[in-house]
Amino acid sequence: MTTAVTFNEAYYDRVLDENGYARLGLRDFDFSLAGLAPDVLNTRYLCHHAGEAFALTPVEKRVVTTGFGMSGVPHLATISHILKMTELQTGGENCQIVLGDLDAYNGKARPYAQVTELAAQFAEYAIRLGFDAVRGVLRAQEGHLPALEAMYLLGRYIDQTDFDRAEEDNHAYYASRGIVDESMTHRRALSLSLMAADFVALGQDHDAVMVMLGLDEHRYVRFAQQAAARIDHGAPLRRDFALSAIYTRMVKGFGGHPKFSKSIPGSAIDVNTPPETVHDLLAHEPADPTGSATYQLMCQLPSYDADRTGQLAAYCRENGPAWHRAVADLADYVVDLIGRWPR
């Protein structure tokens, strides 16, 4: 079976160097977002691409978007993304969450009834976690004509080479497990095209669009950026908008899996994980911040600020009573989050 990409600091540094991304470090990140200071953003996120252009655009003319494939129930990394979107929205940003029903229907070949049911549950769950669906956008892909039309129009500027270069970094690992098609099949190309069109469609009504994804999906945004840059002047799609991205770190998966994944059973804590299992899994991670899924979750969840995560890193290394109390508190919080899932 194909070996998975390991999401560690060496991986992050390689991706940043190869793609020219700017690092969201305390020394590098010199703008705030949604009222969040640089040190807080550095805790939540790993890096950004063209984030300065987004920050310089008036708030009323910019939007942050993210999306989740409806291939399975949400795990904690997905939940942390919803909470981060809620945090950005509370701080004044225009926000959109896309529920990738058509993405999972084609890209992961999931049954239609399954993806539509999951999309309805995800929508209710996001609201229960605090996302304001009146002030922001919370939608499925099905029936959203602006993105579907943009997908068709954008197809004029995409060729097979673009699709081949847009593979997720761990695609070979997923393909070896039968989760996705190994080659860039037509249905996978449709899934990727619609994802890019979701971004471009937002750019028709906003001057700046920021996509929030895990760093392993950075090629999706590059795919959309390159396609949008080819749009002809006078075409029925606007090209004069800034498309940027803000990326999160990965959360190490359980059972030797590279990351939390909705598609791999046992890799993550999800909304179906029993409370006692939540406590057990979080309590038995390594006493090393760089290799502990427990600590990585603390960094992802907006309930922990920059000072607290720094303190928790020291507690994790010490592996004493202070760390054990913090892990127990996290487990209780996670159990509460899981309990809000509509059943």
Sine and cosine of phi, psi and omega as CSV:
sin_phi,cos_phi,sin_psi,cos_psi,sin_omega,cos_omega
0.00,0.00,0.60,-0.80,-0.05,-1.00
-0.88,0.47,0.69,-0.72,0.03,-1.00
-0.97,0.26,0.67,-0.74,-0.03,-1.00
-0.98,0.20,0.46,-0.89,0.16,-0.99
-0.92,0.39,0.71,-0.71,0.04,-1.00
-1.00,-0.02,0.84,-0.54,-0.03,-1.00
-1.00,0.01,1.00,0.02,0.03,-1.00
-0.77,-0.64,-0.09,-1.00,-0.06,-1.00
-0.89,0.46,-0.56,0.83,0.03,-1.00
-0.89,0.45,-0.64,0.77,0.05,-1.00
-0.90,0.45,-0.74,0.68,-0.01,-1.00
-0.86,0.51,-0.72,0.69,-0.02,-1.00
-0.89,0.46,-0.63,0.77,0.00,-1.00
-0.90,0.44,-0.72,0.70,-0.01,-1.00
-0.89,0.45,-0.68,0.74,-0.01,-1.00
-0.89,0.45,-0.70,0.72,-0.02,-1.00
-0.92,0.39,-0.70,0.71,-0.07,-1.00
-0.92,0.39,-0.48,0.88,-0.11,-0.99
-0.94,-0.34,0.00,1.00,0.07,-1.00
0.94,0.35,0.44,0.90,0.02,-1.00
-0.96,0.27,0.47,-0.88,0.06,-1.00
-1.00,0.04,0.70,-0.71,-0.02,-1.00
-0.99,0.16,0.72,-0.69,0.01,-1.00
-1.00,0.07,0.84,0.54,0.03,-1.00
-1.00,0.05,0.23,-0.97,-0.03,-1.00
-0.88,0.47,-0.54,0.84,0.00,-1.00
-0.99,0.12,-0.47,0.88,-0.09,-1.00
-1.00,0.02,-0.57,0.82,-0.16,-0.99
-1.00,0.08,0.98,-0.21,-0.12,-0.99
-0.93,-0.37,0.40,0.92,0.12,-0.99
-0.65,-0.76,0.45,-0.89,0.02,-1.00
-0.99,-0.14,0.18,-0.98,0.00,-1.00
-0.55,-0.83,0.79,-0.61,0.00,-1.00
0.82,0.57,0.55,0.83,0.00,-1.00
0.97,0.23,0.09,1.00,0.00,-1.00
-1.00,-0.02,0.78,-0.62,-0.02,-1.00
-0.95,0.31,0.33,-0.94,-0.02,-1.00
-0.80,0.60,-0.64,0.76,-0.04,-1.00
-0.93,0.38,-0.53,0.85,0.05,-1.00
-0.94,0.34,-0.70,0.71,0.03,-1.00
-0.88,0.47,-0.58,0.81,0.03,-1.00
-0.91,0.42,-0.48,0.88,0.06,-1.00
-0.96,0.27,-0.66,0.75,-0.07,-1.00
-0.97,0.24,-0.60,0.80,-0.20,-0.98
-0.79,-0.61,0.33,-0.94,0.01,-1.00
-1.00,-0.08,-0.75,0.66,-0.13,-0.99
-0.37,-0.93,0.21,-0.98,0.07,-1.00
-0.71,-0.71,0.29,-0.96,0.12,-0.99
-0.77,-0.64,0.87,-0.49,0.00,-1.00
0.88,0.47,0.51,0.86,-0.01,-1.00
-0.92,0.38,-0.46,0.89,0.00,-1.00
-0.88,0.48,-0.65,0.76,0.00,-1.00
-0.88,0.47,-0.62,0.78,0.04,-1.00
-0.91,0.42,-0.73,0.68,-0.06,-1.00
-0.90,0.44,-0.47,0.88,-0.01,-1.00
-0.99,0.12,-0.18,0.98,0.01,-1.00
-0.99,0.12,0.69,-0.72,0.04,-1.00
-0.80,0.60,0.61,-0.79,-0.10,-0.99
-0.83,0.56,-0.62,0.78,-0.06,-1.00
-0.94,0.34,-0.22,0.97,-0.03,-1.00
-0.94,-0.35,0.24,0.97,-0.02,-1.00
-0.75,-0.66,0.33,-0.94,-0.05,-1.00
-0.49,-0.87,0.61,-0.80,0.11,-0.99
-0.97,-0.24,0.71,-0.71,0.00,-1.00
-0.73,-0.68,0.51,-0.86,0.16,-0.99
-0.55,-0.84,0.17,-0.99,-0.01,-1.00
-0.42,-0.91,0.37,-0.93,-0.02,-1.00
-0.73,-0.68,0.75,-0.66,0.08,-1.00
-0.95,0.32,0.68,-0.74,-0.02,-1.00
-1.00,0.05,0.81,0.58,0.00,-1.00
-1.00,-0.09,-0.12,0.99,0.00,-1.00
0.03,-1.00,0.12,-0.99,-0.01,-1.00
-0.92,0.39,0.40,-0.91,-0.06,-1.00
-0.93,0.36,0.64,-0.77,0.15,-0.99
-0.98,-0.22,-0.03,-1.00,-0.14,-0.99
-0.91,0.42,-0.55,0.84,0.04,-1.00
-0.91,0.42,-0.65,0.76,0.08,-1.00
-0.89,0.45,-0.70,0.72,0.02,-1.00
-0.86,0.51,-0.65,0.76,0.01,-1.00
-0.90,0.44,-0.55,0.83,0.06,-1.00
-0.90,0.43,-0.69,0.73,0.04,-1.00
-0.87,0.49,-0.70,0.72,-0.01,-1.00
-0.91,0.42,-0.60,0.80,0.05,-1.00
-0.93,0.38,-0.62,0.79,0.07,-1.00
-0.90,0.44,-0.62,0.79,0.05,-1.00
-0.90,0.43,-0.64,0.77,0.04,-1.00
-0.89,0.46,-0.69,0.72,0.03,-1.00
-0.91,0.43,-0.65,0.76,0.01,-1.00
-0.91,0.42,-0.68,0.73,0.04,-1.00
-0.88,0.48,-0.53,0.85,0.02,-1.00
-0.99,0.16,0.05,1.00,0.12,-0.99
0.95,-0.32,-0.02,1.00,0.00,-1.00
-0.99,0.17,0.57,-0.82,0.20,-0.98
-0.97,0.26,0.76,-0.64,-0.14,-0.99
-0.73,-0.68,0.55,-0.83,0.07,-1.00
-0.73,-0.69,0.69,-0.72,0.15,-0.99
-0.88,-0.48,0.84,-0.54,0.01,-1.00
-0.97,-0.24,0.76,-0.64,0.02,-1.00
-0.99,-0.13,0.95,-0.31,-0.18,-0.98
-0.98,0.20,0.93,0.36,0.03,-1.00
-0.94,0.34,-0.73,0.68,0.01,-1.00
-0.94,0.34,-0.51,0.86,0.08,-1.00
-0.86,0.51,-0.75,0.66,-0.01,-1.00
-0.95,0.30,-0.55,0.84,0.01,-1.00
-0.87,0.48,-0.67,0.75,0.02,-1.00
-1.00,-0.07,-0.84,0.55,-0.13,-0.99
-0.89,0.46,-0.58,0.82,-0.01,-1.00
-0.91,-0.42,0.09,1.00,0.05,-1.00
0.81,0.59,0.65,0.76,0.03,-1.00
-0.99,0.14,0.49,-0.87,0.02,-1.00
-0.88,0.48,0.58,-0.81,-0.05,-1.00
-0.86,0.50,-0.69,0.73,-0.02,-1.00
-0.89,0.46,-0.59,0.81,0.00,-1.00
-0.91,0.41,-0.73,0.69,-0.09,-1.00
-0.94,0.34,-0.56,0.83,0.02,-1.00
-0.95,0.30,-0.60,0.80,0.05,-1.00
-0.92,0.40,-0.69,0.73,0.02,-1.00
-0.89,0.46,-0.64,0.77,0.00,-1.00
-0.87,0.49,-0.66,0.75,0.03,-1.00
-0.90,0.43,-0.66,0.75,0.02,-1.00
-0.92,0.38,-0.69,0.73,0.03,-1.00
-0.86,0.52,-0.68,0.73,-0.03,-1.00
-0.88,0.48,-0.73,0.68,0.02,-1.00
-0.89,0.45,-0.63,0.77,-0.02,-1.00
-0.91,0.41,-0.69,0.72,0.02,-1.00
-0.85,0.52,-0.64,0.77,0.04,-1.00
-0.91,0.41,-0.67,0.74,0.03,-1.00
-0.90,0.43,-0.45,0.90,0.04,-1.00
-1.00,0.07,-0.02,1.00,0.13,-0.99
0.92,-0.40,-0.04,1.00,0.01,-1.00
-0.96,0.29,0.75,-0.67,-0.02,-1.00
-1.00,0.00,0.97,-0.24,-0.05,-1.00
-0.98,0.18,-0.10,1.00,0.09,-1.00
-1.00,0.04,-0.72,0.70,0.01,-1.00
-0.97,0.22,-0.53,0.85,0.02,-1.00
-0.93,-0.38,-0.11,-0.99,-0.01,-1.00
-0.93,-0.37,0.79,-0.62,0.05,-1.00
-0.72,-0.70,0.96,-0.27,-0.16,-0.99
-0.56,-0.83,0.38,-0.93,0.19,-0.98
-1.00,0.08,0.17,-0.99,0.07,-1.00
-0.99,0.16,-0.58,0.81,-0.03,-1.00
-0.87,0.49,0.76,-0.65,0.08,-1.00
0.99,0.12,-0.03,1.00,0.01,-1.00
-1.00,0.01,1.00,-0.03,-0.16,-0.99
-0.89,0.45,-0.59,0.81,0.01,-1.00
-0.84,0.54,-0.68,0.74,0.00,-1.00
-0.95,0.30,-0.62,0.78,0.00,-1.00
-0.91,0.41,-0.63,0.77,0.05,-1.00
-0.93,0.36,-0.66,0.75,0.03,-1.00
-0.88,0.47,-0.58,0.82,0.04,-1.00
-0.87,0.50,-0.70,0.71,0.00,-1.00
-0.91,0.41,-0.73,0.69,-0.03,-1.00
-0.91,0.40,-0.60,0.80,-0.01,-1.00
-0.94,0.34,-0.42,0.91,-0.01,-1.00
-0.84,0.54,-0.40,0.91,0.04,-1.00
-0.89,0.46,-0.42,0.91,-0.15,-0.99
-0.94,-0.35,0.27,0.96,-0.05,-1.00
-0.83,-0.56,0.66,-0.75,0.11,-0.99
-0.80,-0.60,0.02,-1.00,-0.10,-0.99
-0.88,0.48,-0.58,0.82,0.01,-1.00
-0.87,0.49,-0.61,0.79,0.03,-1.00
-0.88,0.48,-0.69,0.72,0.01,-1.00
-0.89,0.46,-0.70,0.72,-0.05,-1.00
-0.90,0.44,-0.54,0.84,-0.01,-1.00
-0.99,0.15,-0.14,0.99,-0.11,-0.99
-0.99,-0.13,0.19,0.98,-0.01,-1.00
-0.88,0.48,0.68,-0.74,0.13,-0.99
-0.86,0.51,0.54,-0.84,-0.10,-0.99
-0.85,0.53,-0.50,0.87,0.01,-1.00
-0.97,-0.24,0.43,0.90,-0.04,-1.00
-0.85,0.52,-0.69,0.72,-0.05,-1.00
-0.87,0.49,-0.60,0.80,0.01,-1.00
-0.91,0.42,-0.71,0.71,0.01,-1.00
-0.92,0.39,-0.64,0.76,0.01,-1.00
-0.89,0.45,-0.61,0.79,-0.01,-1.00
-0.92,0.39,-0.34,0.94,0.03,-1.00
-0.99,-0.14,0.08,1.00,0.04,-1.00
0.97,0.24,0.30,0.95,-0.06,-1.00
-0.99,0.14,-0.58,0.81,0.04,-1.00
-0.73,-0.68,0.29,-0.96,0.09,-1.00
-0.90,0.44,0.62,-0.78,-0.03,-1.00
-0.93,0.37,-0.67,0.74,-0.02,-1.00
-1.00,-0.09,0.17,-0.98,0.04,-1.00
-0.99,0.16,0.99,0.16,-0.01,-1.00
-0.95,0.30,0.18,-0.98,-0.01,-1.00
-0.87,0.49,-0.67,0.74,-0.04,-1.00
-0.92,0.38,-0.55,0.83,0.06,-1.00
-0.94,0.33,-0.60,0.80,0.05,-1.00
-0.90,0.44,-0.62,0.78,0.05,-1.00
-0.89,0.45,-0.67,0.74,0.01,-1.00
-0.88,0.48,-0.73,0.69,-0.01,-1.00
-0.92,0.39,-0.62,0.78,0.01,-1.00
-0.89,0.45,-0.65,0.76,-0.01,-1.00
-0.94,0.35,-0.59,0.81,0.06,-1.00
-0.87,0.49,-0.73,0.68,0.03,-1.00
-0.89,0.46,-0.64,0.77,0.00,-1.00
-0.91,0.40,-0.52,0.86,0.10,-1.00
-0.85,0.53,-0.66,0.76,0.01,-1.00
-0.94,0.33,-0.73,0.68,-0.07,-1.00
-0.92,0.40,-0.60,0.80,0.02,-1.00
-0.87,0.49,-0.62,0.79,0.06,-1.00
-0.90,0.44,-0.57,0.82,0.00,-1.00
-0.93,0.36,-0.18,0.98,0.06,-1.00
-0.97,0.25,-0.38,0.93,-0.05,-1.00
-0.87,-0.50,-0.02,1.00,-0.02,-1.00
-0.72,-0.69,0.50,-0.87,0.03,-1.00
-0.99,0.14,-0.35,0.94,0.00,-1.00
-0.58,-0.82,0.70,-0.72,0.01,-1.00
-0.80,-0.60,0.82,-0.58,0.08,-1.00
-0.92,-0.39,0.81,-0.58,0.00,-1.00
-0.99,-0.16,0.77,-0.64,0.07,-1.00
-0.96,-0.26,0.88,-0.48,-0.01,-1.00
-0.58,-0.81,0.19,-0.98,0.19,-0.98
-0.95,0.30,0.49,-0.87,-0.09,-1.00
-0.87,0.48,-0.45,0.89,-0.01,-1.00
-0.91,0.42,-0.25,0.97,-0.01,-1.00
-0.97,-0.25,0.32,0.95,-0.08,-1.00
-0.88,0.48,-0.46,0.89,-0.04,-1.00
-0.94,0.35,-0.37,0.93,0.04,-1.00
-0.91,0.42,-0.67,0.74,-0.01,-1.00
-0.94,0.34,-0.65,0.76,0.07,-1.00
-0.85,0.52,-0.66,0.75,0.04,-1.00
-0.83,0.56,-0.76,0.65,-0.01,-1.00
-0.92,0.38,-0.65,0.76,0.01,-1.00
-0.87,0.49,-0.71,0.70,-0.04,-1.00
-0.93,0.38,-0.64,0.77,0.03,-1.00
-0.91,0.41,-0.69,0.72,-0.02,-1.00
-0.90,0.43,-0.55,0.83,-0.01,-1.00
-0.92,0.39,-0.33,0.94,-0.02,-1.00
-1.00,0.00,-0.10,1.00,-0.04,-1.00
-0.87,0.50,0.77,-0.64,-0.03,-1.00
-0.94,0.34,0.53,-0.85,0.16,-0.99
-0.91,0.41,0.74,-0.67,-0.04,-1.00
1.00,-0.02,-0.07,1.00,0.05,-1.00
-0.95,0.31,0.30,-0.95,-0.01,-1.00
-0.97,0.25,0.15,0.99,0.11,-0.99
-0.88,-0.48,0.70,-0.71,0.07,-1.00
-0.97,0.22,0.66,-0.75,0.02,-1.00
-0.91,-0.41,-0.19,0.98,-0.12,-0.99
-1.00,0.02,0.83,0.56,0.12,-0.99
-0.77,-0.64,0.44,-0.90,-0.01,-1.00
-1.00,-0.01,0.82,-0.58,0.04,-1.00
-0.92,-0.38,0.92,-0.38,-0.04,-1.00
-0.81,-0.59,0.03,-1.00,-0.04,-1.00
-0.54,-0.84,0.50,-0.87,0.15,-0.99
-0.79,-0.61,0.78,-0.62,-0.17,-0.99
-0.91,-0.42,0.56,-0.83,0.07,-1.00
-0.98,-0.21,0.35,-0.94,0.17,-0.99
-0.95,0.31,0.23,-0.97,0.11,-0.99
-1.00,0.06,0.45,-0.89,0.18,-0.98
-0.98,-0.20,0.83,-0.56,-0.04,-1.00
-0.85,0.52,0.74,-0.67,-0.02,-1.00
-0.98,0.21,0.40,-0.92,0.11,-0.99
-0.99,0.15,0.28,-0.96,0.07,-1.00
0.93,0.37,0.39,0.92,0.02,-1.00
0.99,0.14,0.05,1.00,0.02,-1.00
-0.98,0.19,0.50,-0.87,-0.13,-0.99
-0.92,0.39,-0.51,0.86,-0.03,-1.00
-0.39,-0.92,0.20,-0.98,0.16,-0.99
-0.88,0.48,0.76,-0.65,-0.01,-1.00
-0.61,-0.79,0.72,-0.69,0.07,-1.00
-0.93,0.38,-0.38,0.93,-0.10,-0.99
-1.00,-0.02,-0.18,0.98,-0.06,-1.00
-0.88,-0.47,0.97,-0.25,0.03,-1.00
-0.84,0.54,0.66,-0.75,0.04,-1.00
1.00,0.05,-0.10,1.00,-0.04,-1.00
-1.00,0.09,-0.26,0.97,-0.17,-0.98
-0.53,-0.85,0.27,-0.96,0.27,-0.96
-1.00,0.06,0.84,-0.54,0.02,-1.00
-0.81,-0.59,-0.11,-0.99,-0.12,-0.99
-0.95,0.31,-0.11,0.99,0.07,-1.00
-0.98,-0.22,0.05,1.00,-0.01,-1.00
-0.97,0.25,0.81,-0.59,0.01,-1.00
-0.89,0.46,0.52,-0.86,-0.03,-1.00
-0.81,0.58,-0.67,0.75,-0.03,-1.00
-0.91,0.41,-0.53,0.85,0.04,-1.00
-0.95,0.32,-0.60,0.80,0.07,-1.00
-0.84,0.54,-0.78,0.63,-0.01,-1.00
-0.87,0.49,-0.68,0.73,-0.05,-1.00
-0.92,0.40,-0.72,0.69,-0.03,-1.00
-0.90,0.44,-0.71,0.70,-0.04,-1.00
-0.93,0.37,-0.52,0.85,-0.05,-1.00
-0.98,0.21,-0.29,0.96,-0.11,-0.99
-0.93,-0.38,0.39,0.92,0.12,-0.99
-0.99,0.13,0.38,-0.93,-0.04,-1.00
-0.86,0.51,0.50,-0.87,0.05,-1.00
-0.99,0.12,0.85,0.53,-0.05,-1.00
-0.51,-0.86,0.91,-0.41,-0.06,-1.00
-0.82,0.58,-0.57,0.82,-0.04,-1.00
-0.96,0.27,-0.32,0.95,-0.03,-1.00
-0.87,-0.50,0.18,0.98,-0.06,-1.00
-0.97,-0.26,0.89,-0.45,0.08,-1.00
-0.88,0.47,-0.53,0.85,0.01,-1.00
-0.88,0.48,-0.77,0.64,0.00,-1.00
-0.92,0.40,-0.64,0.77,0.01,-1.00
-0.87,0.49,-0.59,0.81,0.06,-1.00
-0.92,0.39,-0.62,0.78,0.04,-1.00
-0.86,0.50,-0.61,0.79,0.02,-1.00
-0.94,0.34,-0.51,0.86,-0.05,-1.00
-0.98,0.19,-0.53,0.85,-0.13,-0.99
-0.99,0.13,0.76,-0.65,-0.06,-1.00
-0.90,0.43,-0.14,0.99,-0.01,-1.00
-0.97,0.26,-0.14,0.99,0.02,-1.00
-0.92,-0.40,0.79,-0.61,0.02,-1.00
-1.00,-0.02,0.01,-1.00,-0.11,-0.99
-0.89,0.45,-0.70,0.72,-0.01,-1.00
-0.89,0.46,-0.65,0.76,-0.04,-1.00
-0.92,0.39,-0.65,0.76,0.00,-1.00
-0.92,0.38,-0.55,0.84,0.09,-1.00
-0.90,0.43,-0.67,0.74,0.05,-1.00
-0.90,0.43,-0.66,0.75,-0.02,-1.00
-0.92,0.39,-0.51,0.86,0.06,-1.00
-0.88,0.47,-0.67,0.74,0.04,-1.00
-0.92,0.40,-0.68,0.74,0.04,-1.00
-0.86,0.50,-0.65,0.76,-0.02,-1.00
-0.88,0.47,-0.70,0.71,0.00,-1.00
-0.90,0.44,-0.61,0.79,0.00,-1.00
-0.95,0.32,-0.53,0.85,0.03,-1.00
0.81,0.58,0.67,0.74,-0.01,-1.00
-0.94,-0.35,-0.29,-0.96,-0.06,-1.00
-0.84,0.55,-0.61,0.79,-0.02,-1.00
-0.89,0.45,-0.65,0.76,0.03,-1.00
-0.92,0.38,-0.68,0.74,-0.03,-1.00
-0.89,0.45,-0.63,0.78,0.06,-1.00
-0.91,0.42,-0.67,0.74,-0.01,-1.00
-0.90,0.44,-0.63,0.77,0.02,-1.00
-0.92,0.40,-0.66,0.75,0.03,-1.00
-0.89,0.45,-0.64,0.77,0.04,-1.00
-0.90,0.43,-0.68,0.74,0.04,-1.00
-0.87,0.49,-0.70,0.71,-0.01,-1.00
-0.87,0.50,-0.67,0.74,0.03,-1.00
-0.89,0.46,-0.66,0.75,0.01,-1.00
-0.90,0.43,-0.67,0.74,0.02,-1.00
-0.90,0.44,-0.67,0.74,0.03,-1.00
-0.87,0.50,-0.63,0.77,0.05,-1.00
-0.90,0.43,-0.69,0.73,0.03,-1.00
-0.88,0.47,-0.69,0.72,0.00,-1.00
-0.88,0.47,-0.60,0.80,-0.04,-1.00
-0.92,0.40,-0.25,0.97,0.02,-1.00
-1.00,0.07,-0.12,0.99,0.02,-1.00
-0.90,0.43,0.77,-0.63,-0.01,-1.00
-0.93,0.37,0.76,-0.64,-0.07,-1.00
-0.83,-0.56,0.00,0.00,0.00,0.00
